[in-house]
Amino acid sequence: MTTRTEARVFTPGDPVVESKARSYARLGKLDVYDYYPAIAVGLSAALPMASGTVSGALAAAALFLLGSVFVIMSMVALDDVTGYRDGSDIANYGPDDPLRNKRRKPLVAGTLTVREALGFAWITAGVGAVLWAAAVGAAPYRPVWTVVLIAVLFVVSLQYSYGLKISYHGFQEAFICVLGVAMVLAPYGLATGRFSGFLLVQGVLFGFGPLMFGVYSNTNDIPGDRAVGRPTAACLLSPRGNAVFVGALSAAEFLLGATASATGLAPWWFVLLMLPVTVLRARQYLVGFRGDGDIMRARRLGFRVHRVGFVLLIAANLLAGVAS
């Protein structure tokens, strides 16, 4: 009998039985929603300036959000196909790693076939493309930089670990962060027709959320990633070098907000508002790289840090809107 804190350990012969709908939901990682609040961050900055165009801004944001769900489902499904084909998911979610639940990888668990996964990926990609095009059509503004950003985001997302396999050429960490940045900026551009330096800072800070639980995942997945030549920072660096890298990213997150406040790009109080994130990020690092080094507990803590962070970003926009 397992407790709530114990992961169910599967062996290759274990039967895994569940509905196709549940397996497709797992393939699309619908339980991991941490990119989607980016739209709320962008919209919270846009609405104070969208008087007279609020309905169009909200319609565009809703369509962009729905499209984002489908595009990201396609991206992660293609990632699972590649991970299954090259063996990295089998290594990282196999019986030798009791901290990872094989059910989260339907191809490894045997509840979906590669053909089914690819069909799901291309259908969700098509739906996402239609919804993003509809978002542009419904938007009160269509600045060129925003339209290009959305188009590039769509194409590049599908190449993350399939096709060009961006994450297999040393760009994984950058992509994880940039995806968050783009998802913050796009709805803002559609709602206002403008670009904002303060929102760019917020986009980078938002992107740091997925990045910072990604680098802890990569630290756990070193054996499987090295076996297939996936050059994450965790694989390329020594254990000490990787710890320094993650620590430097944690410090950079704070320094970005501090610099923005100091230079006037953000309100003076912005760095103070974001201090809870800094404190939690330091705790995450200590859990993962000090003492016994519980990497997976640190990864789970990263989700909490990110969720606190995007709530504070929304609060910052509301406060800035009231002040202006």
C-alpha positions as CSV (number, residue, x, y, z in Angstrom):
1,M,0.0,0.0,0.0
2,T,1.3,3.4,-0.9
3,T,0.9,6.6,1.0
4,R,0.2,10.0,-0.5
5,T,3.9,10.9,-0.5
6,E,5.1,7.6,-2.1
7,A,5.3,7.3,-5.9
8,R,3.8,4.2,-7.4
9,V,6.7,2.2,-8.9
10,F,6.1,0.4,-12.2
11,T,8.1,-2.2,-13.9
12,P,8.0,-2.9,-17.7
13,G,5.6,-5.8,-17.2
14,D,3.1,-3.9,-15.1
15,P,-0.3,-3.4,-16.8
16,V,-1.4,0.2,-16.8
17,V,-5.1,0.5,-17.6
18,E,-7.0,3.8,-17.9
19,S,-9.4,5.5,-20.4
20,K,-8.1,6.9,-23.6
21,A,-9.4,10.3,-22.6
22,R,-7.4,10.2,-19.4
23,S,-4.3,9.1,-21.3
24,Y,-4.7,12.0,-23.8
25,A,-5.1,14.4,-20.9
26,R,-1.9,13.1,-19.5
27,L,-0.2,13.4,-22.9
28,G,-1.3,17.0,-23.1
29,K,-0.1,17.7,-19.5
30,L,-3.4,19.4,-18.7
31,D,-2.6,19.2,-15.0
32,V,0.4,21.5,-15.6
33,Y,-1.2,24.9,-16.2
34,D,1.7,27.2,-15.2
35,Y,2.2,28.9,-18.6
36,Y,-1.4,29.9,-19.0
37,P,-1.6,32.7,-16.3
38,A,0.8,34.6,-18.6
39,I,-2.3,35.9,-20.3
40,A,-3.7,37.3,-17.0
41,V,-0.3,39.0,-16.4
42,G,-0.4,40.7,-19.8
43,L,-4.1,41.5,-19.6
44,S,-3.8,43.1,-16.1
45,A,-1.3,45.5,-17.6
46,A,-3.4,46.2,-20.7
47,L,-6.9,46.7,-19.4
48,P,-6.2,50.1,-17.6
49,M,-5.2,51.4,-21.1
50,A,-7.9,49.6,-23.0
51,S,-10.9,51.9,-22.3
52,G,-13.3,51.7,-25.2
53,T,-11.7,48.4,-26.5
54,V,-12.2,46.2,-23.4
55,S,-14.6,43.8,-25.1
56,G,-12.2,43.3,-28.0
57,A,-9.2,42.9,-25.7
58,L,-11.0,40.3,-23.6
59,A,-12.2,38.3,-26.7
60,A,-8.7,38.3,-28.1
61,A,-7.2,37.2,-24.8
62,A,-9.8,34.4,-24.4
63,L,-9.0,33.1,-27.9
64,F,-5.3,33.4,-27.3
65,L,-5.6,31.5,-24.0
66,L,-7.6,28.7,-25.6
67,G,-5.1,28.6,-28.5
68,S,-2.2,28.5,-26.0
69,V,-3.7,25.4,-24.4
70,F,-3.8,23.6,-27.7
71,V,-0.4,24.7,-28.9
72,I,1.3,23.6,-25.6
73,M,-0.6,20.3,-25.7
74,S,0.8,19.7,-29.1
75,M,4.3,20.8,-28.0
76,V,4.4,18.4,-25.0
77,A,2.9,15.6,-26.9
78,L,5.6,15.9,-29.6
79,D,8.2,16.0,-26.7
80,D,6.8,12.8,-25.4
81,V,7.1,11.1,-28.8
82,T,10.7,12.1,-29.2
83,G,11.5,11.2,-25.6
84,Y,9.9,7.7,-26.1
85,R,11.7,7.1,-29.4
86,D,15.1,8.1,-28.2
87,G,14.7,6.2,-24.9
88,S,15.2,9.2,-22.5
89,D,11.7,9.0,-21.1
90,I,12.0,5.2,-20.6
91,A,15.2,5.9,-18.6
92,N,13.8,8.8,-16.7
93,Y,10.4,7.2,-15.9
94,G,11.5,3.6,-15.7
95,P,11.6,1.3,-12.6
96,D,15.0,2.6,-11.7
97,D,13.6,6.0,-10.8
98,P,10.9,5.7,-8.1
99,L,10.4,9.4,-7.9
100,R,8.7,9.7,-11.4
101,N,5.3,8.3,-12.1
102,K,5.2,6.4,-15.3
103,R,1.5,7.2,-15.8
104,R,2.5,10.7,-16.7
105,K,4.1,9.3,-19.9
106,P,1.4,7.4,-21.7
107,L,3.8,6.1,-24.3
108,V,6.1,4.7,-21.7
109,A,3.1,3.3,-19.7
110,G,1.7,1.7,-22.9
111,T,-1.7,3.4,-22.8
112,L,-1.2,5.2,-26.1
113,T,0.7,4.3,-29.2
114,V,3.1,6.6,-31.1
115,R,0.6,6.9,-33.9
116,E,-2.1,8.0,-31.5
117,A,0.2,10.5,-29.9
118,L,1.3,12.0,-33.2
119,G,-2.4,12.3,-34.3
120,F,-3.2,14.1,-31.1
121,A,-0.2,16.4,-31.5
122,W,-1.1,17.5,-35.1
123,I,-4.8,17.9,-34.4
124,T,-4.1,20.1,-31.3
125,A,-1.6,22.1,-33.3
126,G,-4.1,22.8,-36.0
127,V,-6.8,23.8,-33.5
128,G,-4.3,26.1,-31.7
129,A,-3.3,27.8,-35.0
130,V,-6.9,28.5,-35.8
131,L,-7.6,29.9,-32.4
132,W,-4.5,32.1,-32.5
133,A,-5.5,33.4,-35.9
134,A,-9.0,34.1,-34.5
135,A,-7.4,36.0,-31.6
136,V,-5.5,38.3,-34.0
137,G,-8.7,38.8,-36.0
138,A,-10.7,39.7,-32.9
139,A,-8.1,42.0,-31.4
140,P,-8.6,45.8,-31.4
141,Y,-4.9,46.2,-32.4
142,R,-2.6,44.1,-34.6
143,P,0.9,45.6,-34.3
144,V,3.3,43.9,-36.6
145,W,5.7,42.9,-33.8
146,T,2.8,41.1,-32.0
147,V,1.6,39.2,-35.1
148,V,5.1,38.1,-35.9
149,L,5.7,37.1,-32.3
150,I,2.6,34.9,-32.3
151,A,3.5,33.3,-35.7
152,V,7.1,32.6,-34.6
153,L,5.9,31.3,-31.3
154,F,3.7,28.8,-33.0
155,V,6.3,27.5,-35.4
156,V,9.1,27.3,-32.8
157,S,6.9,25.6,-30.1
158,L,6.4,22.6,-32.4
159,Q,10.2,22.4,-33.0
160,Y,11.0,22.3,-29.3
161,S,11.9,18.6,-29.3
162,Y,10.5,17.5,-32.7
163,G,11.6,18.5,-36.2
164,L,14.5,20.9,-35.5
165,K,14.6,19.6,-31.9
166,I,15.6,22.9,-30.4
167,S,16.0,21.4,-26.9
168,Y,18.5,18.9,-28.3
169,H,20.9,21.7,-29.5
170,G,21.6,23.5,-26.2
171,F,18.6,25.9,-26.2
172,Q,16.2,24.2,-23.9
173,E,16.6,26.5,-20.9
174,A,16.4,29.7,-23.1
175,F,13.3,28.4,-24.9
176,I,11.4,27.6,-21.6
177,C,11.9,31.2,-20.4
178,V,11.2,32.8,-23.8
179,L,7.9,30.9,-24.2
180,G,6.7,32.6,-21.0
181,V,7.9,36.0,-22.1
182,A,6.1,35.7,-25.5
183,M,2.8,34.6,-23.8
184,V,2.9,37.6,-21.5
185,L,3.6,40.1,-24.3
186,A,1.3,38.8,-27.0
187,P,-2.1,39.5,-25.3
188,Y,-0.8,42.9,-24.2
189,G,0.1,43.9,-27.8
190,L,-3.2,42.7,-29.1
191,A,-5.1,44.7,-26.5
192,T,-3.1,48.0,-26.6
193,G,-1.0,48.0,-29.8
194,R,2.0,49.0,-27.7
195,F,5.2,47.6,-26.3
196,S,6.1,48.0,-22.6
197,G,9.5,47.7,-21.1
198,F,8.1,47.1,-17.7
199,L,5.9,44.3,-19.1
200,L,9.0,42.8,-20.8
201,V,10.7,42.6,-17.3
202,Q,7.5,40.9,-16.0
203,G,7.6,38.5,-18.9
204,V,11.1,37.5,-18.2
205,L,10.3,37.0,-14.5
206,F,7.2,35.0,-15.4
207,G,9.4,32.9,-17.8
208,F,11.8,32.3,-14.9
209,G,9.1,30.3,-13.2
210,P,8.9,27.4,-15.6
211,L,12.7,27.7,-16.2
212,M,13.5,27.3,-12.5
213,F,11.5,24.1,-12.1
214,G,12.8,23.0,-15.4
215,V,16.5,23.2,-14.3
216,Y,15.7,21.1,-11.3
217,S,14.0,18.5,-13.4
218,N,17.0,18.4,-15.7
219,T,19.3,17.8,-12.7
220,N,17.2,14.8,-11.8
221,D,17.2,13.6,-15.5
222,I,20.9,13.8,-16.2
223,P,21.4,10.0,-16.9
224,G,18.6,9.8,-19.4
225,D,19.4,13.1,-21.1
226,R,23.1,12.2,-21.4
227,A,22.3,8.8,-22.9
228,V,20.5,10.5,-25.8
229,G,22.8,13.5,-26.2
230,R,20.3,16.1,-24.9
231,P,22.7,18.9,-23.9
232,T,21.0,20.5,-21.0
233,A,23.1,22.6,-18.6
234,A,22.8,19.9,-16.0
235,C,24.4,17.4,-18.5
236,L,27.1,19.7,-19.7
237,L,28.3,21.0,-16.3
238,S,29.9,19.2,-13.4
239,P,27.6,18.8,-10.3
240,R,29.2,21.8,-8.7
241,G,29.0,23.8,-11.9
242,N,25.3,22.9,-12.3
243,A,24.7,24.1,-8.7
244,V,26.5,27.4,-9.4
245,F,24.4,27.7,-12.6
246,V,21.1,27.2,-10.8
247,G,22.2,29.6,-8.1
248,A,23.2,32.2,-10.6
249,L,19.8,32.0,-12.2
250,S,18.1,32.4,-8.8
251,A,20.2,35.5,-8.2
252,A,19.5,36.9,-11.7
253,E,15.8,36.7,-11.1
254,F,16.1,39.0,-8.1
255,L,18.7,41.3,-9.8
256,L,16.4,41.8,-12.8
257,G,13.6,43.1,-10.6
258,A,16.0,45.2,-8.5
259,T,17.6,46.7,-11.6
260,A,14.2,47.6,-13.1
261,S,13.2,49.4,-9.9
262,A,16.5,51.2,-9.6
263,T,16.5,52.4,-13.2
264,G,12.8,53.5,-13.3
265,L,11.8,50.8,-15.8
266,A,9.6,49.5,-13.0
267,P,8.1,51.4,-10.0
268,W,10.5,51.8,-7.1
269,W,8.3,49.4,-5.0
270,F,8.4,46.6,-7.5
271,V,11.5,44.9,-6.1
272,L,9.9,45.0,-2.6
273,L,6.7,43.5,-3.8
274,M,8.6,40.6,-5.4
275,L,10.6,39.8,-2.2
276,P,8.5,36.7,-1.3
277,V,9.6,35.1,-4.6
278,T,13.2,35.8,-3.7
279,V,12.8,34.2,-0.2
280,L,11.1,31.1,-1.6
281,R,13.6,30.8,-4.4
282,A,16.5,30.8,-1.9
283,R,14.6,28.1,0.0
284,Q,14.2,26.1,-3.2
285,Y,17.9,26.3,-3.8
286,L,18.8,25.2,-0.3
287,V,16.4,22.2,-0.5
288,G,17.9,21.1,-3.8
289,F,21.6,21.7,-3.4
290,R,22.4,21.9,0.3
291,G,22.3,19.1,2.9
292,D,21.0,15.9,1.4
293,G,20.0,17.7,-1.9
294,D,16.4,16.7,-2.5
295,I,16.1,17.8,-6.1
296,M,12.6,16.6,-6.7
297,R,11.2,18.3,-3.6
298,A,13.0,21.4,-4.8
299,R,11.3,21.0,-8.2
300,R,7.9,20.7,-6.5
301,L,8.6,23.9,-4.5
302,G,9.4,25.6,-7.7
303,F,5.7,25.3,-8.8
304,R,4.7,27.1,-5.6
305,V,7.3,29.9,-6.2
306,H,6.0,30.4,-9.7
307,R,2.4,30.6,-8.6
308,V,3.3,33.2,-5.9
309,G,5.3,35.1,-8.5
310,F,2.6,35.5,-11.2
311,V,0.0,36.5,-8.5
312,L,2.4,39.3,-7.4
313,L,3.0,40.3,-11.1
314,I,-0.7,40.8,-11.5
315,A,-0.9,42.7,-8.3
316,A,2.0,44.9,-9.5
317,N,0.0,45.8,-12.7
318,L,-3.1,46.6,-10.8
319,L,-1.2,48.8,-8.3
320,A,0.6,50.5,-11.2
321,G,-2.8,51.1,-13.0
322,V,-4.3,52.7,-9.8
323,A,-1.2,54.9,-9.4
324,S,-1.4,56.1,-12.9
